[in-house]
Amino acid sequence: MARKTKVAEKKVSLDAWRETDETLRLPAITPPVTYPIETLVPEVRQQTPAVGQRATRPDGRLHGLGQTRYIDDLAFPGMLYAKIKRAGIAAARIKSIDTREAEALPGVMAVLTGREIPVNSFGPSLKDQPVLADDLVFHAGDGVAAVAAVTEQIALDALDKIKVEYEPLPAVFDPVEAMKDDAPKVHAPNSNIYATKLIKKGDIEKGFAASDHIFEGTFRTQMVEHVPLEPHASIAMWDPNGRVSIYSTLGRITLGRADIARTLKLPINRIRVVATIVGGNFGGKNEITQEPVLALLSKKTGLPVKGTFTRTEEFIATTTRHPIIMEYKTGVMKDGRIIARKVRLVLDGGAYCSWSETTLGKACILAAGPYNIDNLHAEAFVVYTNKTMTGAMRGFGAPQVCFAYESHMDDIAAALNIDPLDIRLLNAFEEGSPSPTGQVLHSVVVKDTLRTAAERFGWKEPRS
């Protein structure tokens, strides 16, 4: 009996082992999961646990201790320094560029002109901006030649020795004048008006005819420079396999990489862009400036080349905020309700397009303000002038028109003797209001925000 029992136990043990072994060999099968058909959405306007909580910035300690390494803290063995000669004239034909004296200056390692750039044009949309002006100068900040030297001072001295002969051309500086048929063409023979937008809603003439009052006003904004503490700066160097690495303060390195590849006429996989910690951007470092120049100087010399803009160059050779001339005509009823508004915007694009098409669209769409207006006509134009180019800056056209339509609202309220808060509450967007382009708006809290701000400010309280 004992022997039979042992045999039986052994058989059970072997069977259990086989069963375990087979289980291990089988593929793992997870049970099916039934997902909810309805997507779960957080309740509108409810704070998440992170809102209002203290959060430590990962780079805060290094910034506070002054240990952050910006591009100006970077140096490489044998590094040269580049400087760019600016035209100093708003519109001209370049008759000749003589670089011989600059090349002969001790310490100068290379000189570059526009004729040496493989594809001498770039831009986020229109490719209308030269890396270095070759045949024509379009504004005073255009670069016409560049130098790489062993020190910045030698590079600056070399710029003075470059002789450029210009044939001055007629220039235009006022965007309204630039729109006229007989105005000098900045990029002849093309028109100075290079982008437009039109938004129409309802019947503007019927709206004005039905209005109790019509108010008109013209508003202007000025050109604004971003003025980051850190100016534009880059370092370029090549490896033995013919690939270029560029350390840069660019905010959009993917876009910049594509533009660099195009201007150098190289496959994009031969371009490496390293984003350094940026010491201020605000939209002003969204596109390339000197990167192709530094790359070509580095290729000429076989050494790393660094370029850092001066504060003057930041003002004359980088993008700025668009000046806009804004004309408003608004029809209102006696109680302050707006029933018609006509807006005309003229954007000064400067010498090149840059991000003007984007700015034009945003400005035109937002020009009517956050108000329910049944009859609307908004048109916008962006125009070339022989001035510093305009481009991206925080808001892209929104701050300019906001200044205009809110100033216009204050003027209307004052003329009708209506409280500025009340006229806004009467006309402001609500949940489900359509935008000027027909978009149905959700999570609209304009009126709630105005009421809360007025209450906290004490708007309705008597003023001494």
C-alpha positions in Angstrom: 0.0 0.0 0.0 2.8 2.3 0.9 4.5 1.8 -2.5 1.2 2.5 -4.4 0.7 5.7 -2.4 4.2 6.9 -3.3 3.6 6.2 -7.0 0.3 8.0 -6.9 1.9 11.0 -5.2 4.6 11.1 -7.8 2.0 10.9 -10.6 0.1 13.9 -9.1 3.3 15.9 -8.7 4.3 15.2 -12.4 0.8 16.2 -13.5 0.9 19.4 -11.6 4.3 20.2 -13.0 3.1 19.6 -16.6 0.0 21.8 -15.9 2.2 24.6 -14.6 4.6 24.2 -17.5 1.9 24.4 -20.1 0.4 27.5 -18.3 3.8 29.2 -18.5 4.2 28.4 -22.2 0.8 29.8 -23.2 0.6 33.4 -24.3 -0.7 35.8 -21.7 -4.3 36.8 -22.5 -5.7 39.9 -20.8 -9.5 39.9 -20.2 -11.4 42.3 -22.4 -12.0 45.8 -21.0 -15.2 47.6 -21.8 -14.4 51.3 -22.3 -17.1 54.0 -21.6 -18.7 55.2 -24.8 -19.1 58.6 -23.3 -15.9 60.7 -22.9 -15.5 62.0 -19.4 -15.0 65.8 -19.3 -14.0 67.8 -16.2 -16.6 70.2 -15.0 -16.3 73.6 -16.6 -14.4 76.3 -14.7 -13.5 74.0 -11.8 -10.0 74.4 -10.5 -7.6 71.5 -10.8 -5.5 70.6 -7.7 -2.5 72.4 -9.3 -4.1 75.8 -9.6 -3.1 78.1 -6.8 -0.4 75.8 -5.5 3.2 76.7 -5.1 5.4 75.1 -7.8 9.1 75.1 -8.1 10.6 75.9 -11.5 13.2 73.4 -12.4 15.5 76.1 -13.6 14.8 78.5 -10.8 17.7 77.6 -8.6 20.3 78.0 -11.3 18.8 81.4 -12.3 18.8 82.5 -8.7 22.4 81.6 -8.2 23.5 83.1 -11.5 24.7 79.7 -12.7 22.6 79.3 -15.8 24.7 79.0 -18.9 23.4 81.2 -21.7 24.9 81.2 -25.2 27.2 84.1 -24.3 28.8 81.8 -21.7 29.7 79.2 -24.4 33.1 79.1 -26.1 34.8 76.6 -28.2 38.6 76.1 -29.1 39.7 78.5 -31.8 36.4 80.3 -31.9 36.1 83.4 -34.1 33.8 86.4 -33.8 31.5 87.7 -36.5 30.1 91.1 -37.2 27.8 92.2 -40.0 28.0 95.5 -41.9 24.6 97.2 -42.1 23.5 99.2 -45.2 22.6 102.4 -43.4 20.3 103.5 -46.3 16.6 102.7 -46.7 16.5 101.9 -50.4 19.4 101.6 -52.8 21.0 99.5 -55.5 24.4 98.1 -54.6 26.8 99.0 -57.3 29.9 97.5 -55.8 31.3 96.0 -52.6 35.1 96.2 -52.0 36.3 93.9 -49.2 40.1 93.8 -50.0 41.2 96.2 -47.2 39.1 94.2 -44.7 40.5 90.9 -45.8 44.1 92.3 -45.5 43.6 93.4 -41.9 45.6 91.2 -39.4 43.3 89.0 -37.4 40.6 88.8 -40.1 40.0 85.2 -41.1 37.1 85.5 -43.6 34.8 87.9 -45.3 31.4 87.1 -46.8 29.0 88.8 -49.2 25.5 88.0 -50.4 26.8 86.6 -53.7 28.3 83.7 -51.8 25.1 82.5 -50.2 23.7 79.5 -52.1 20.0 80.5 -51.7 19.9 84.1 -50.6 16.3 84.4 -49.4 14.2 83.2 -46.4 11.0 83.9 -44.5 8.3 82.0 -42.6 5.8 82.4 -45.5 7.0 84.7 -48.3 10.7 84.2 -49.1 11.3 87.9 -49.6 14.2 88.6 -47.1 17.8 88.2 -48.2 20.3 86.8 -45.7 22.7 89.5 -46.9 21.6 92.1 -49.4 23.1 91.4 -52.8 21.7 93.6 -55.5 19.2 95.8 -53.6 18.8 97.2 -50.1 15.3 97.3 -48.8 15.8 99.0 -45.4 18.7 100.6 -43.4 19.2 97.5 -41.2 20.0 95.2 -44.1 23.3 93.4 -43.8 25.6 93.8 -46.9 28.8 91.9 -45.8 30.1 89.9 -42.8 33.5 89.4 -41.2 34.9 86.7 -39.0 38.0 87.7 -36.9 39.9 86.6 -33.9 38.3 89.3 -31.7 35.1 91.3 -31.9 37.0 94.5 -32.1 39.1 93.4 -35.1 35.8 92.3 -36.7 34.3 95.8 -36.1 37.4 97.5 -37.4 37.2 95.4 -40.6 33.6 96.5 -41.2 34.8 100.1 -41.5 37.2 99.0 -44.2 34.6 97.5 -46.4 33.7 100.0 -49.2 30.1 99.8 -50.5 28.9 102.0 -53.4 25.2 102.6 -53.5 22.8 104.1 -56.0 20.0 105.6 -53.8 16.4 104.7 -54.8 13.1 106.3 -53.8 11.8 105.1 -50.5 8.4 105.0 -48.8 7.9 105.1 -45.1 4.2 105.7 -44.6 2.0 102.7 -45.1 -1.0 104.7 -46.4 1.2 106.4 -48.9 2.7 103.1 -49.8 -0.8 101.8 -50.9 -1.1 104.5 -53.6 -0.5 103.4 -57.2 2.3 106.0 -57.8 4.2 105.1 -54.6 7.7 103.7 -54.9 7.5 99.9 -55.0 9.6 98.3 -52.2 9.8 94.9 -54.0 9.2 96.2 -57.6 7.3 95.4 -59.7 5.1 93.8 -57.1 2.5 95.9 -55.2 3.3 97.1 -51.8 0.0 95.5 -50.6 1.0 91.9 -50.2 -1.8 90.5 -48.0 -5.4 91.4 -47.3 -8.4 90.0 -45.3 -12.1 90.8 -45.4 -14.8 89.7 -43.0 -18.5 90.5 -43.7 -21.5 89.7 -41.5 -25.1 91.0 -42.0 -25.7 94.2 -44.0 -23.5 97.0 -42.8 -25.3 99.8 -44.7 -28.7 98.8 -43.4 -27.2 98.6 -39.9 -25.9 102.2 -40.1 -29.3 103.4 -41.5 -31.1 101.9 -38.6 -28.7 103.4 -36.0 -29.7 106.3 -33.7 -26.0 107.4 -33.5 -22.9 106.8 -35.6 -19.4 107.3 -34.1 -16.1 107.3 -35.9 -12.5 107.2 -34.6 -9.0 106.6 -35.9 -6.4 105.0 -33.7 -2.7 104.3 -34.3 -0.1 102.2 -32.6 3.7 102.5 -32.9 6.5 100.1 -33.8 7.7 98.2 -30.6 11.0 96.3 -30.2 10.9 93.3 -27.8 14.2 94.3 -26.1 15.0 91.0 -24.4 17.9 91.2 -22.0 19.8 88.7 -24.2 20.2 89.8 -27.8 20.2 87.4 -30.8 23.3 85.2 -30.7 24.5 82.0 -32.4 27.6 79.8 -32.8 28.2 77.7 -35.9 30.7 74.9 -36.5 31.2 72.1 -39.0 32.3 68.5 -38.4 34.6 66.4 -40.7 31.5 64.7 -42.2 30.2 68.0 -43.6 27.5 68.5 -41.0 27.0 71.9 -39.4 26.0 72.4 -35.8 24.4 75.7 -34.8 23.9 76.7 -31.2 21.3 79.4 -31.2 18.9 81.5 -29.2 16.1 80.7 -31.7 12.8 80.0 -30.2 11.5 77.9 -33.1 14.5 75.6 -33.9 12.5 73.3 -36.2 11.4 76.2 -38.5 14.9 77.7 -38.2 16.5 74.4 -39.2 14.4 74.2 -42.3 15.3 77.8 -43.3 19.0 77.2 -42.6 19.0 74.1 -44.8 17.3 76.0 -47.6 19.6 79.0 -47.6 22.7 76.7 -47.4 21.2 74.4 -50.0 21.9 71.3 -47.9 19.7 68.3 -46.9 18.0 69.1 -43.5 19.8 66.0 -42.0 23.1 67.8 -42.4 21.8 70.7 -40.1 21.9 70.3 -36.4 20.4 73.2 -34.3 20.9 73.2 -30.6 18.5 75.4 -28.6 20.3 77.2 -25.8 18.6 78.6 -22.8 16.9 81.7 -24.0 17.3 85.0 -22.1 14.1 86.5 -23.4 12.1 86.0 -26.6 8.6 87.4 -26.6 8.2 86.4 -30.3 11.3 88.2 -31.5 13.4 85.1 -31.9 11.0 83.1 -34.0 13.0 83.1 -37.2 16.6 83.0 -38.4 18.8 86.1 -38.7 22.6 85.6 -38.9 22.7 81.7 -38.6 23.4 81.1 -42.4 26.1 83.8 -42.3 27.9 82.2 -39.4 27.6 78.8 -40.9 29.3 80.0 -44.2 32.0 81.9 -42.3 32.7 78.8 -40.2 32.9 76.7 -43.4 35.4 79.2 -44.9 37.7 79.2 -41.9 37.2 75.7 -40.6 36.7 77.1 -37.1 33.7 77.8 -34.8 32.2 81.3 -35.4 30.1 83.2 -32.9 27.9 86.2 -33.6 26.1 88.4 -31.1 23.9 91.3 -32.1 24.4 94.7 -30.5 21.5 96.5 -28.9 21.4 98.8 -32.0 21.1 95.8 -34.3 18.2 94.5 -32.2 16.3 97.7 -33.1 17.3 97.9 -36.8 17.8 94.3 -37.9 15.3 92.2 -36.1 11.5 92.0 -36.2 9.3 94.5 -34.3 5.6 94.8 -33.4 3.4 96.0 -36.3 2.3 99.6 -36.2 -1.4 99.6 -37.3 -3.7 102.5 -38.4 -7.2 101.5 -37.3 -10.3 103.3 -38.5 -13.6 102.5 -36.7 -17.2 103.5 -37.6 -19.9 102.2 -35.2 -23.7 102.5 -35.3 -25.5 102.3 -31.9 -29.0 102.7 -30.5 -29.9 105.3 -27.8 -29.4 102.7 -25.1 -25.9 101.9 -26.3 -26.6 98.7 -28.1 -24.2 98.2 -31.1 -25.9 97.2 -34.3 -23.2 98.0 -36.9 -19.5 98.3 -37.0 -17.0 99.0 -39.9 -13.3 98.6 -39.4 -10.4 99.3 -41.7 -6.8 98.2 -40.6 -3.6 99.1 -42.4 -0.6 97.2 -41.0 2.9 98.6 -41.6 4.9 95.4 -42.5 8.2 97.1 -42.9 10.6 95.7 -45.6 9.7 92.0 -45.4 6.7 89.8 -44.7 7.9 87.8 -41.8 4.8 86.8 -39.7 2.7 89.6 -41.2 0.1 87.3 -42.8 -0.6 85.7 -39.4 -0.8 89.0 -37.7 -3.1 90.4 -40.3 -5.5 87.5 -39.9 -5.6 87.8 -36.1 -6.0 91.5 -36.1 -8.9 91.4 -38.6 -10.8 88.6 -36.8 -10.5 90.3 -33.4 -11.0 93.9 -34.6 -14.7 94.0 -33.7 -14.0 93.2 -30.1 -15.7 90.7 -27.8 -19.2 92.1 -28.7 -22.3 90.9 -30.3 -22.6 92.9 -33.5 -25.1 91.8 -36.2 -23.7 93.9 -39.0 -20.0 93.9 -39.5 -17.5 94.8 -42.2 -13.8 94.4 -41.3 -11.0 94.7 -43.8 -7.3 94.6 -43.3 -4.2 95.3 -45.4 -0.5 94.7 -44.7 1.9 96.9 -46.7 5.6 97.0 -47.5 7.6 100.1 -46.4 11.3 100.7 -46.4 11.5 100.3 -42.6 12.6 97.7 -40.1 10.6 94.5 -40.7 7.7 93.7 -38.4 6.9 90.2 -37.2 5.9 88.2 -34.2 5.4 89.8 -30.8 3.2 88.6 -28.0 -0.5 88.8 -29.3 0.3 89.0 -33.0 -2.1 91.9 -33.8 -4.5 91.4 -30.8 -3.1 94.1 -28.5 -3.3 96.8 -31.2 -6.9 96.3 -32.1 -7.8 95.8 -28.4 -6.5 99.3 -27.7 -8.5 100.6 -30.6 -11.9 99.0 -29.9 -11.9 99.6 -26.2 -10.9 103.2 -26.6 -13.7 103.5 -29.1 -16.1 102.0 -26.6 -15.1 104.5 -24.0 -15.6 107.4 -26.5 -19.1 106.1 -27.3 -20.0 105.6 -23.6 -18.9 109.1 -22.8 -20.9 110.6 -25.7 -24.1 108.8 -24.7 -23.5 109.4 -20.9 -23.5 105.7 -20.3 -21.3 104.0 -17.7 -18.3 102.3 -19.5 -19.0 99.1 -17.6 -22.7 99.1 -18.5 -22.2 99.6 -22.2 -19.8 96.6 -22.2 -22.2 94.4 -20.3 -25.0 95.3 -22.7 -23.0 94.2 -25.8 -20.5 91.6 -24.6 -20.4 88.0 -25.8 -22.4 85.4 -24.0 -22.4 81.6 -24.0 -23.2 80.5 -27.5 -22.5 83.9 -29.2 -21.1 83.7 -32.7 -17.7 85.2 -33.4 -17.3 87.5 -36.5 -16.3 84.4 -38.5 -19.3 82.4 -37.4 -17.6 80.3 -34.7 -20.0 79.4 -31.8 -18.2 80.4 -28.6 -18.3 78.2 -25.5 -17.1 78.8 -21.9 -17.7 82.5 -22.4 -17.2 84.4 -19.1 -16.7 88.0 -20.3 -19.7 89.4 -18.4 -18.8 87.4 -15.3 -15.3 88.7 -15.4 -16.4 92.3 -15.8 -18.8 92.0 -12.9 -16.2 90.4 -10.6 -13.5 92.9 -11.5 -15.9 95.8 -11.0 -17.0 94.5 -7.6 -13.5 94.0 -6.4 -12.4 97.3 -7.7 -15.3 99.1 -6.2 -16.4 100.5 -9.6 -19.9 101.5 -8.5 -18.8 103.0 -5.2 -18.9 106.8 -5.0 -15.7 108.6 -5.9 -14.4 111.6 -4.0 
